[in-house]
Structure formats: C-alpha cells, structure tokens
Amino acid sequence: MIGLVQNELIKIFEKKMSWIFAIILIIGLIGAAVLEMKLSPQQTEDNWKVQVQSEIDKLEKKMEKAPSYEDFGEDEYPTEETKEDIQIQIDSFNGNLNDNVNPYTTSWSYLGDYGIALKSLITLFVVIVCAGNISSEFSDGTIKQLLIRPHRRWKILLSKYIALLIYSAFLIVVLAAVSYLVSITFFGVGAFNEKIYSIDLTVVSGGVYFVKNLLYYLPGLIMVLTLAFMLSTLFKNQAIAVGIGVFVLFFSSTAGLIIVSLTEKYAWTKALIFPHLDQTVFILQDKILNNITMPMSLGILGVYYLIFMFITFFFFQKRDISI
Amino acid sequence: MSQYSLEVKNLTKKIRSKTIVNKVSFAVEKGEIFGLLGPNGAGKTTIIRMIVSLINRTEGEVVINGHNLDASFSDAMSSLGAIVENPEFYKYMSGYKNLRHYARMAKGEISENRIAEVVKLVGLENAIHQKVKTYSLGMRQRLGVAQALLHNPAILILDEPTNGLDPQGIREFRDYLHELAATGISVLVSSHLLSEMQLMCHRFAIIEKGQLIHISSMDETFAEGVDEQKEVAFEIDDANSALELLRSSAVAFEEVSLKGELLTVKLSKSSIPSVNKLFVERGLSVYGINAAKATLEDRFLEITNKKGEEAKR
C-alpha cells in the first residue's frame, strides 16, 4: 500500500501543474503584501496609539477650516472634504483606540485578510488536481496498464485518494508557512493575541482567528476533494470532470445564498450540501440557517461523505475498462 | 504445476441481454505463441480484457499459471504481463520512472538489476531516461514489452500489438516474441491481421460473433495431402499448345487461367512431375513451376464460410 501511495504522489508531483499551483499561492501572498505596503498608510511610530492620536489631532485641525456639507447648494456636489467626511475618519480612529485594534497592517491583520482569503485558491487547485486524477488515466489510456497489476481496484483507488489528501495538505502547509513568513518579513512579528477585526468587523485575537480559519476550512475542503474525486471516477474525459468540478465549486457559494432564502419556506433545503461546505462561518456564529449547529452541520457533511465514497468505490469496482 | 500457462473455461460476457462472448474455452501451453483471430468486433478484445480483469466476467473461469483468478487474484495477476492495445505511459515521466512505477506495483521486490536487464533486452538503454513523450511508437511498444516482462510473468498477453507499427517495427516485434517463446514464456496475442498472425503464432483460435469456432496449430493447418488439388502456375513459352497437350493427356486437372506465358491450373501435387515431363518431351520450354502456398487468409475464409453455410442450413 505504501508503494502504491508513493507511486500516486510521484505522479502528482511529476506534473508541472502541481508545482505551479503552489507557486501561484506564493506569488499571490507576496503580491498582496507588496500591494498592502504600497497602497495603505503604514505605521511609522513604534506605538500605533501615539500615531493614531496624532492623526486624530491633525484631522481635528483640518476640520476647523473645512466647509460643512450644508455650505454647498442643493444641486452642488462638495468639491472638498467636508466636516462630515472628516468626522467619519475621526470616529473610525477612535473606534480603533476603543477596541484596541491597530488600524495599520500588522502581521496578523495581513494573515487574517490575505492568508485566509487565498485558501479559496487552494480549493480551486484541489478540485482541478483531484477531478483530473483518475479521469486523466482514462483519457491517456494508462488506466489499462494500472489495473492489470496484482492489486485489487479498491486498493489502487484508495492509494490515489490518500495521495490527493497529502497533496491538499501540502498546499495548506505552503499557504500557512509562506503567509506567516511573508507577514513577519513585511510587517514584523506580532503578538499571537493581537486584536484584529474579523470578516464581520467583530474584534478577535489575530492568531486564534487565523488558526481557526484554517482548521474550520478543512471539512469543506475534504468534501470538495471527495466530490471532485468522485467526478474523476465517473467521467472518462479529464476536461469534463475538471469542468464540472469547478462549476460545482463556483455554483456552491451562490447555491448557499439561495438556500438561505429558501429555508424559511422549505425546511428540507437545510439538508442540501451547499450551505454546509463552508464551516468557517461557525467561527463567528453558533448557528446557521436559524437552528443548525456545527455538530449538526458536520453530521450532514458526514452523510454526504459516505454517499460520495460509496458511489466512487462502487462504480470503480464495477466498471468495465473498455477504452 | 500445470502444463498450461493459461486456461480459459466457459468464458462468457453478457451486457444486459446481449451476449458478447459465449462460452469460450481454450488453453495456452508453456512456450507457445497462441493467436486469437477474428474480424473486428468478434469479441477478441473482450476475451483478453476479461483475462486481464479489466472487464468483469459474467461467467467462466480463468486460470493463470495454475492460479485461479477468483481464488488467488494477486498470484494470478502476478503471473501475467500484458499490453492492452497501444501501450500507454505517463508521458510526463521518463521511461525509467514509468518502469519503476510498475516495479513498485509488483508483488515481489524488483531489483535495479532486473530493470536494467529488461531495458537491455528491449534495446532502450540509450533512451530510458528521456521522457516518454519523446518516444516513437516503436519505442513505446518496446517499453510496453519491458513493463510486461518486468516481473517475470509466465504468460504475456497482447491485444492488437502491431496496430500502428510500421513494417520494420512489426518485424522486430515478431522476432522479440519468438525469442521470448524460446525461453519458455507463453504468449497470447489477438489480431485481425491474418498474414501477421501466420508468421507469429504456433497455434490459433478463430473467434466469430463471440464464439470460438475453430482451434488448430499452424502446422496442422498447412499440412497438405499429396492428392490435394491446388493451384499451380506454369511459365511456358507456348502456353496455348501446353494447354492443348494437357487436355489430350490423362492428367486430372482444372483450368484456372491462361495469360500470356502463364498457364494456371488446379491439380494434385503428385501429378506435377508427370505434367512437367509431358511438356519437356514435346519440346516446350518450361521457365518456372510455381505451386501457390495457401495463406492463413485462405484457410480463415474457408473455415468461416463453412461455418456460415452450416449455420444457414
């Protein structure tokens, strides 16, 4: 079995595409850091609170001279910053001071924004690699040479599945490790408990938020991987398998939104897979779709997982290879 | 140990109500090259794929080198090497890495030496570390033989192996197979190229519409009786008078054609010398006598036609 998994890993990593995906992740992470450096105001003082306070002072001075919104006629657009605009900025800075959240980019705010955002790229790459894995053996005809060996089909299929899990783990490790290295290179080492704003603007601990996001991301990723793997055994054509896989992936977030609006009328729609694929929502809320808790949501995913795996192994075992 | 490398008993494949292969049984002896002949779509490929377990059997038993495919799957599969249609490889890897890949899937450990030995046998030493996508079809075919032989199988199973090979490649491939058979490896080969199979095989079976309709050795097929009527072409300066002469003689013959200096008649082998004597004594110049050799194609058509007529009756 170890030999079989080793074979499958070699085949994945001998393809240039598998490395290009990792390189795209790395470029994306560095690119985001560079843009953040260039485009957003940077922290120059050692203590950000001092800097924020001096910004507030500057804004208050500016406000004295600024015209009010009402100084402009009804049909006119304000041609310069009004008192009201400046007040919004001051409020925002005061909010930072009250919440104890640094408004300038820090290593954890970078990780919480970009490090987490790029995990959707991983999902896309995993779908492409998984959906192509078996279907490419069919389209290249290599499946014939693969299945005339002294191993049962389920064993060969399982070795492929394990190899794909390892490849996905590799991409996640690349994302976690490279994003952390980039963050401390560009923005300095930050305290693990440093406060940042989450995606819904609540104040969270940066380190915990980042690690939780990666962990809560795993169930959805494994589901998508398993689904793509199933497609890969069902379709002999690599392009069709990958195409459908990517389509399902993009459709799933839209479908998730549609289902949220449907659940009030039709309770059974809560059991559809789409709203459960993203478990990271449970970092910030206890329930989704009114009354579904995380264990319930994971349970629903578990049922789908068993169905997908059954279909995959059953069809592969039964299938006549006649290409 | 069984005397057969491969025994197939009552092999049947049904897809829904349609019977693709119907109760086919045969056995391949050690060191024998056995051919499966038949038109396209007769079920040859299905039979081969059932033997190598790419297609599920509806009924029947396959025993490879004494191991039953159902009872001891991995021993049975270890005893066979196969190329199913064109050998396909992972094109993005080198020939060597492809071989290592299959070596890792073998039941026992396959040493570096064994890989080197097989590579040398198929003459790919110089190209083995290049990526397979740079290989010609002939080279891929040889790599196919290499991967099939890696684990010292008792029987080599080849499905339409010469498809897409040029005449040079076909000839090389045939020589390989004869060398292999001489070392005691059996070969089961399917093809619809009859002339090719005639040169390649020791024994053959004819498959038609999913049924095995004939099985015999090449020697039996081409052993000819002394009294059997066959076509003989005489090249004579005056073919017309030769024909007249023949008509007036007591020799039993059948006229086939007369073209210029070439007189073709059907007669028994035993009467060729007396006919020749007759011509020479009359002062005709005989430049050549050519007895047509029956080809496998002729035999094949004879057999399939006879069966067809029987079926009509």
Boltz contact constraints between the chains, C-beta under 6 A:
constraints:
  - contact:
      token1: [A, 3]
      token2: [B, 104]
      max_distance: 6.0
  - contact:
      token1: [A, 7]
      token2: [B, 101]
      max_distance: 6.0
  - contact:
      token1: [A, 7]
      token2: [B, 104]
      max_distance: 6.0
  - contact:
      token1: [A, 14]
      token2: [B, 92]
      max_distance: 6.0
  - contact:
      token1: [A, 14]
      token2: [B, 93]
      max_distance: 6.0
  - contact:
      token1: [A, 15]
      token2: [B, 92]
      max_distance: 6.0
  - contact:
      token1: [A, 140]
      token2: [B, 88]
      max_distance: 6.0
  - contact:
      token1: [A, 141]
      token2: [B, 88]
      max_distance: 6.0
  - contact:
      token1: [A, 142]
      token2: [B, 88]
      max_distance: 6.0
  - contact:
      token1: [A, 144]
      token2: [B, 84]
      max_distance: 6.0
  - contact:
      token1: [A, 147]
      token2: [B, 54]
      max_distance: 6.0
  - contact:
      token1: [A, 148]
      token2: [B, 52]
      max_distance: 6.0
  - contact:
      token1: [A, 148]
      token2: [B, 82]
      max_distance: 6.0
  - contact:
      token1: [A, 149]
      token2: [B, 105]
      max_distance: 6.0
  - contact:
      token1: [A, 150]
      token2: [B, 74]
      max_distance: 6.0
  - contact:
      token1: [A, 150]
      token2: [B, 77]
      max_distance: 6.0
  - contact:
      token1: [A, 150]
      token2: [B, 78]
      max_distance: 6.0
  - contact:
      token1: [A, 150]
      token2: [B, 107]
      max_distance: 6.0
  - contact:
      token1: [A, 320]
      token2: [B, 55]
      max_distance: 6.0
  - contact:
      token1: [A, 321]
      token2: [B, 54]
      max_distance: 6.0
